[in-house]
Amino acid sequence: MRKRLLTSLMLVMVLVLVSSLAMAEKVEITILHTNDTHSRVEEGKYAGMGFAKLSTLVKEERAKNPNLLLLDAGDTFHGQTIANLVEGESIVKIMNAIGYDAMATGNHDFNFGKERLLELNEMTDFPILAANIKYEDDSPFLDAYVIKEVGGVKVAIFGLATPETTYKTHPKNVKSLVFESPVKAAKVMVDQLKDKADVIIALTHLGLSEGSEYTSAMVAKEVPGIDLIVDGHSHHALKEGKRVGDTLIVMAGEYDKNLGVVNLTVEDGKVIAKKARLITKEDTANTEKDTEILKVIDQIKAEIEKITSVVVGKTAVHLDGERENVRTGETNLGNLITDAMLDTVDADVAITNGGGIRASIGKGEVTKGEVITVLPFGNFVVVKELKGSVILDAIEHGISAYPAKEGQFPQVGGMSFIFAPSRPAGERVVKLEIGGEPVDYDKTYRVATNDFMAAGGDGYTMFKDAATVQEAGGLEEVVMNYIKEHGTVAPKVEGRIIAVEQSGDKYSYTVRSGDTLLEIALKFDVTVEDLVKVNNLKDADLIFAGQEILIPVK
């Protein structure tokens, strides 16, 4: 009996020792992450490596270390036609096929409305997380967190969304939702999870922009206990991550140009080492594309082709989007696009680059495919706050290369300008009006543009650092909805953009159909009598289209 008891005690000691050794064993965990892909699923010149190559990289990393999690930090379901026409379902199919484990909510993931985001969450094989989004009655909108067991280690992942979502998608998309302080929500999450998990990861769409009220750096600074923050929103590509206290923040840029990699070493239930790096698009030059993902993408594209034939409305006139026209002057299609932008957002003026308009649309029925052909880049509408003097700078830049057919040439809405190409670049604007009134150079206006220009694209650097006050849906969606709402459109060239020749103390203006001498006088802030005298007109009522009218320089 005594011998048996001694044997049992020895067995218990051995088991305790083995258990202790197991607890002390180091576990290596790999975290792969993406953010702000904006549905750039295919490799391209202005996009990233594409999801097929990304999937190959995931498989390669998983073969090296099966203790792997794949996370996405949001702004994923919206952006390109492949996503927009099916309201994000195509992206869900691709992400399911690749094998994502969790996702944060980006502001643009709400672009199809909160109900649609809930539907997408039901379609995913992974949870979409948001600890700081509640309904007005304080009930949760989505799951706050998930706990995954990886190599015997419990990893808790909780989501945080930017409160900027309330104005960086259409307000109607988030109606009845409350975006709480990410700092406050993170503190609650850490308190709940610290005894349930060995590793705590915040999967966030907050960003690191200095102009944001809440950032991932703020969360890391004010909320101890977070091992890793996988972030998005500001499109930073953090090559080795950013350390704030004991927290490592990582972000992989934009448009799947990079795949983020984090290596965590966990020992005795604690993270003892963490290292971050990026696999770049350039690194994948010789990477094979995953054929399974290519098949999924091809199937989706075949389905999309059926949708592009859907008629959204009619045009009673030919819509002029010819390259030589949209890059050198006002066109009725440019007017239609900018009017649609102003109809969608709260802004005083709209400016979009002529280079973003890629085709015309013939008179008659207008299909989704035709609008996408006109606006193929997946740009979305952004509203910036700019002083009148900065708007003048923007217009001067836009016309600086004229008559060269450069993409920076502006198409405008809610404003008009007259310019003299013979003047030096930067000094060409003769007159600039907003809302029918002379521009106030000290006044702040709300300017709708596209995200490419808002980021400084086509040389519009004056837009880059200006405050963003609203974001809306894709530009092609905005135009489709505008045509659908109106049924039949018939935009005209209205004199929003007028080029005049200057010779000495006079401008030369070419009369357009429908012009009157009074209207011309008002455009140039002169009197009818001035025009009659300078042009030796016998009858002020007898002018005709194509006639050259001289205007005295004021």
ABEGO torsion letter per residue (X at the ends): XAAAAAAAAAAAAAAAAAAAAAAABBBBBBBBBBBGAGGBABBBAABBAEAAAAAAAAAAAAAABABBBBBBAEGAABGBAAAAAAGGAAAAAAAAAAGBABBBBBAAAAAAEAAAAAAAAAABABBBBBAABBBAAGBBABBABBBBBBGGBBBBBBBBBBAAAAAABBAAAABGBBBBBAAAAAAAAAAAAAAABABBBBBBBAEABAABABBAAAAAAABBGBABBBBBGAGBBBAAEBBBEABBBBBAEBGGABBBBBBBBBBGGBBABBBBBBBBAAAAAABBBBAAAAAAAAAAAAAAAAAAABBAEBBABBBBABAAAAAABBBAAAAAAAAAAAAABBBABBBBBAAABABBBBBEBBBAAAAAAABAAGBBBBBBBBBAAAAAAAAAAAAAAOABBBAABBBBBGBBBBBBAABBBGAABABBBBGGBBBBAABBBBBBBBAAAAAGBGGBAAAAABBBABBBBBAAAAAAAAAAAAGBBBBBBAGABBBBBBBEABBBBBBBBGBBAAAAAAAAGBBAAAAAAAAGBABAABBBBGBBBBBBBX
